[in-house]
Amino acid sequence: MADRIKPKMGRRPKAYSQADRFARMLRVLSTRAVSVRDLAQELGISVRQVYRDLDGMQEAGHPLEQSDGDGEKTWHLPLGYKGLPQIAVTPYELMALHGAKSHIGYLKGTPLVENLEALIGKVESALPHKVTNHLARINDVFLPRQAPVRDYSRHGEVLAKLEKALLLQRTVTLHHIRPGYEEPAEHSVDPYRLLFHQFGLYVLGFSHRAQAVRLFAVERIVALDVADQSFDIPSDLKLDMNYERVFGLIEEPAQLVRIRFTAEVSYLIRERRWHPSQQNEAQQDGSIIVTMTIGGMEELAAWVLSWGQQAKVLEPQVLVETVKWQLSCALSRYG
């Protein structure tokens, strides 16, 4: 009698390192659509780990696509996908990345800086030796001087949720404390932009409560939640144009403004672009008259006063009176 052959027990799938697992997943996903359950079985990992790996692939830039087939969601890559192409980076391009990082150094401890640092790390890890020789010097090239700054490291969670809402165009519920108030007010907001102004961050969006576009200072937001509700940005909304008409953050009707600066500081005025509408008129005595069509008189008055005796408002009269009143109040404090 022939010996009976015992059936072989099924082997457990081989355990792969993360790098090997990613490479294997890329090969599978580029040849066919596959469910998370099937990927987990093929790679011998949990469904949760598959989801983590898929998220990691998307974050790395791989063009994953989803589809619903036979009642089960499947994932796939474009047919024949070979992976992300290698990117050649020059020392000067890397320097530009570090320059961007130093420029937003006041946001250290927030997702904005952490994500940029992660990107720089990915770029540097793939650099050829001739470029890595410059890394130490590149790190020391920039010396930012930023003041006054706010501490945004305590608002990392708020900013992380806000990034998601901005990217996916989702409505948020935020709790914001107005200056002079102790308790936060709840607002439902469609966030349009994250506005940077004088080392400060502001959420610019449509307030359902006010039924108008409003600004919310991030440092005054104590809590923020992202809703499932999505929104569309109105096609006729011209945020860039609106803020080109003001000097700072306060939206006001634009007026013709003329300010004379003495010869001692005229070069400082000429060397900078203070506003898109700025026009400079050189005078025979070396002074300069700056003309702008602009709104935001309170903020403009503060800027004029920062120049002390070197600046004089010529028009409009409302700005003249605002500056005179501020000077009078300041003088009265000195008795």
C-alpha positions in Angstrom: 0.0 0.0 0.0 1.3 3.4 -0.9 2.2 5.7 2.0 -0.3 8.4 2.6 1.1 11.8 2.0 0.3 14.2 4.7 -1.0 17.5 3.4 1.4 20.4 4.0 0.2 23.0 6.5 -0.3 26.4 5.0 2.6 28.8 5.7 2.2 32.1 7.3 3.0 34.9 4.9 6.6 36.2 5.1 7.1 39.2 7.4 8.5 42.1 5.4 10.5 45.1 6.5 8.7 48.4 5.9 10.8 49.3 2.9 10.3 45.8 1.4 6.6 46.0 2.2 6.2 49.4 0.5 8.0 48.1 -2.6 5.8 45.0 -2.7 2.7 47.0 -2.2 3.7 49.4 -5.1 4.2 46.4 -7.4 0.8 44.9 -6.5 -1.1 48.2 -6.7 0.4 49.1 -10.1 -0.8 45.9 -11.7 -4.3 45.5 -10.3 -6.9 46.9 -8.0 -6.9 45.3 -4.6 -8.9 45.6 -1.4 -7.3 46.4 1.9 -8.4 43.0 3.2 -6.6 41.2 0.3 -3.4 43.3 0.8 -3.4 42.5 4.5 -3.6 38.8 3.7 -1.0 38.9 1.0 1.6 40.7 3.1 0.7 39.1 6.4 -0.1 42.3 8.2 -3.1 43.8 9.9 -5.8 45.8 8.1 -4.9 48.7 10.3 -1.2 48.5 9.2 -2.3 48.4 5.5 -4.3 51.6 6.0 -1.2 53.2 7.7 1.0 52.2 4.8 -1.5 53.5 2.2 -1.6 56.8 4.1 2.2 56.9 4.1 2.3 56.2 0.3 -0.1 59.1 -0.3 1.9 61.4 1.9 5.0 60.4 0.0 3.3 61.5 -3.2 2.3 58.2 -4.9 -0.9 58.8 -6.9 -3.1 56.2 -5.2 -6.7 55.9 -6.5 -9.8 54.4 -5.0 -12.7 52.7 -6.7 -15.8 50.7 -5.6 -16.1 47.3 -7.1 -18.4 44.4 -6.1 -19.4 46.3 -3.0 -15.8 46.5 -1.7 -13.5 49.5 -2.0 -10.3 48.8 -3.8 -7.0 50.7 -4.3 -4.7 50.9 -7.2 -2.0 52.9 -8.9 -1.9 53.9 -12.6 -1.1 50.9 -14.8 2.6 50.3 -15.1 3.5 52.8 -12.4 7.2 52.6 -11.5 7.3 54.9 -8.6 8.3 58.5 -8.0 11.1 59.7 -10.3 14.3 60.8 -8.5 14.7 64.5 -8.3 18.0 66.2 -8.8 18.6 69.0 -6.3 21.3 71.6 -6.4 22.9 73.2 -3.3 21.2 76.5 -4.2 17.7 74.9 -4.4 18.4 73.2 -1.0 19.5 76.6 0.3 16.2 78.1 -0.8 14.3 75.5 1.2 16.4 76.3 4.3 15.7 80.0 3.6 12.0 79.3 3.6 12.4 77.4 6.9 14.3 80.3 8.5 11.7 82.8 7.4 9.0 81.0 9.3 11.2 80.1 12.2 8.7 81.9 14.5 6.3 79.1 13.8 8.6 76.4 15.3 6.6 73.7 17.0 3.7 73.9 14.6 2.9 71.5 11.7 3.9 74.2 9.2 7.5 74.0 10.3 7.5 70.3 11.2 6.2 69.4 7.7 8.8 71.6 6.1 11.6 70.0 8.2 10.3 66.6 7.1 10.4 67.6 3.5 13.9 68.9 3.8 14.9 65.7 5.6 13.5 63.6 2.7 15.3 65.7 0.1 18.6 65.6 2.1 18.5 61.8 2.5 18.6 61.3 -1.2 21.3 63.8 -2.0 24.6 62.8 -3.7 27.8 63.2 -1.6 28.9 66.3 -3.5 25.8 68.1 -2.3 25.8 66.8 1.3 29.3 68.3 1.7 27.5 71.7 1.7 24.9 70.9 4.3 26.7 72.3 7.3 27.3 75.6 5.6 23.7 75.8 4.2 22.4 75.4 7.7 24.4 78.4 8.8 23.8 80.7 5.9 20.6 82.4 7.2 20.3 84.6 10.3 16.6 85.7 10.7 15.8 88.6 13.0 12.1 88.4 13.8 10.4 90.5 16.4 8.0 90.8 18.0 6.8 87.2 17.5 4.0 85.2 19.0 4.4 81.7 20.4 2.4 79.3 18.1 3.9 76.1 19.5 0.8 75.8 21.8 -1.5 75.9 18.8 -0.1 72.9 17.0 -3.3 70.9 17.2 -5.4 73.9 16.0 -3.1 74.5 13.0 -3.0 70.8 12.1 -6.8 70.7 11.9 -6.8 74.0 10.1 -4.4 72.7 7.4 -6.8 69.8 6.8 -9.8 72.1 6.5 -8.0 74.5 4.2 -6.8 71.7 1.9 -10.2 69.8 1.8 -12.3 73.0 1.9 -14.2 71.9 5.0 -16.2 74.1 7.4 -14.8 74.4 10.9 -16.2 75.2 14.3 -13.8 77.4 16.1 -13.8 79.0 19.6 -12.3 82.4 19.5 -11.6 84.9 22.3 -12.0 88.5 21.3 -9.6 91.1 22.9 -11.1 92.3 26.2 -13.3 89.2 26.6 -12.6 86.2 28.9 -14.9 83.6 27.4 -14.6 82.3 23.8 -17.4 82.7 21.3 -18.3 79.8 18.9 -18.1 80.5 15.2 -18.9 78.3 12.2 -16.4 79.4 9.5 -15.5 78.4 5.9 -11.7 79.0 6.0 -10.6 80.5 2.7 -7.0 81.5 3.4 -4.3 81.5 6.2 -3.1 85.0 6.2 0.4 85.9 7.3 0.9 89.5 8.6 3.8 90.9 10.7 4.7 87.4 12.1 1.1 86.7 12.9 -1.3 84.1 11.6 -5.0 84.8 10.8 -7.8 82.6 9.5 -9.6 84.5 6.7 -13.0 83.0 6.0 -16.7 83.3 5.8 -18.3 83.5 9.2 -21.8 81.9 9.2 -22.5 83.9 12.4 -21.7 87.3 10.8 -22.7 86.3 7.3 -19.6 88.0 6.1 -15.8 87.4 5.6 -14.0 87.8 8.8 -10.5 87.5 10.3 -9.7 85.3 13.3 -6.2 85.5 15.0 -4.9 82.0 15.4 -3.4 82.7 18.9 -6.9 83.6 20.1 -8.5 80.3 18.9 -8.7 77.9 21.9 -10.3 75.0 20.1 -11.1 74.0 16.5 -13.0 71.1 15.0 -13.3 70.2 11.3 -16.8 69.3 10.1 -17.8 66.9 7.4 -19.5 69.7 5.5 -17.6 71.1 2.5 -17.8 74.5 1.0 -17.1 76.3 -2.3 -15.2 79.5 -2.5 -17.3 82.1 -4.4 -16.0 82.7 -7.9 -16.4 86.5 -7.5 -14.5 86.7 -4.3 -11.3 88.7 -4.9 -9.4 88.4 -1.6 -6.0 89.4 -3.1 -7.5 92.6 -4.6 -9.3 93.5 -1.4 -6.1 93.3 0.6 -4.1 95.3 -2.0 -6.3 98.2 -1.2 -5.5 98.4 2.5 -2.3 99.1 4.4 -2.6 96.3 7.0 -5.5 94.1 8.0 -8.4 96.6 8.4 -10.6 96.8 5.3 -11.7 100.4 4.6 -12.6 102.3 1.4 -9.4 103.4 -0.3 -8.4 107.1 -0.2 -5.7 109.1 -1.8 -2.8 109.5 0.7 0.2 111.8 0.4 3.0 111.8 2.9 6.3 113.9 2.8 9.4 112.2 4.2 12.6 114.3 4.9 15.8 113.9 2.9 17.4 112.0 5.9 15.1 109.0 5.4 14.1 109.4 1.7 16.5 106.6 0.6 14.7 104.2 3.0 11.4 105.0 1.4 12.7 104.6 -2.2 14.4 101.3 -1.4 11.2 99.6 -0.3 7.8 98.9 -1.8 5.4 99.8 1.0 2.2 99.3 -1.0 1.3 98.3 -4.6 -0.1 101.7 -5.4 3.0 103.6 -4.1 4.4 106.4 -6.2 7.4 108.5 -5.2 8.0 112.1 -6.1 11.5 113.4 -5.5 11.7 117.0 -4.2 14.4 119.6 -4.9 15.4 119.7 -1.2 16.0 115.9 -1.2 12.8 115.0 0.5 10.3 112.7 -1.1 6.5 112.7 -1.3 4.8 109.3 -1.3 1.4 108.9 -2.9 -0.8 105.8 -2.3 -4.4 105.0 -2.8 -5.2 103.0 0.3 -7.5 102.2 3.2 -6.8 101.5 6.9 -6.2 105.0 8.3 -5.5 103.8 11.9 -2.8 101.4 10.8 -1.4 104.0 8.4 -1.3 106.6 11.2 0.8 104.2 13.4 3.2 103.7 10.5 3.6 107.5 10.0 4.2 108.0 13.7 6.9 105.4 13.7 9.0 107.8 11.5 8.8 110.5 14.1 9.6 114.0 12.9 10.8 112.6 9.5 7.2 112.2 8.2 4.4 114.6 7.6 0.9 113.7 6.3 -0.3 116.1 3.5 -3.6 114.4 2.8 -6.3 113.3 3.5 -7.4 115.5 6.3 -8.8 112.6 8.3 -5.3 111.1 8.5 -3.8 114.5 9.4 -6.2 114.8 12.3 -5.6 111.2 13.4 -1.9 111.7 13.6 -2.3 115.1 15.3 -4.6 113.6 17.9 -2.2 110.7 18.6 0.7 113.1 19.0 -1.3 115.3 21.3 -2.3 112.3 23.5 1.3 111.1 23.6 2.6 114.6 24.6 0.0 114.9 27.4 1.4 111.8 29.0 4.7 113.6 29.6 3.0 116.5 31.4 
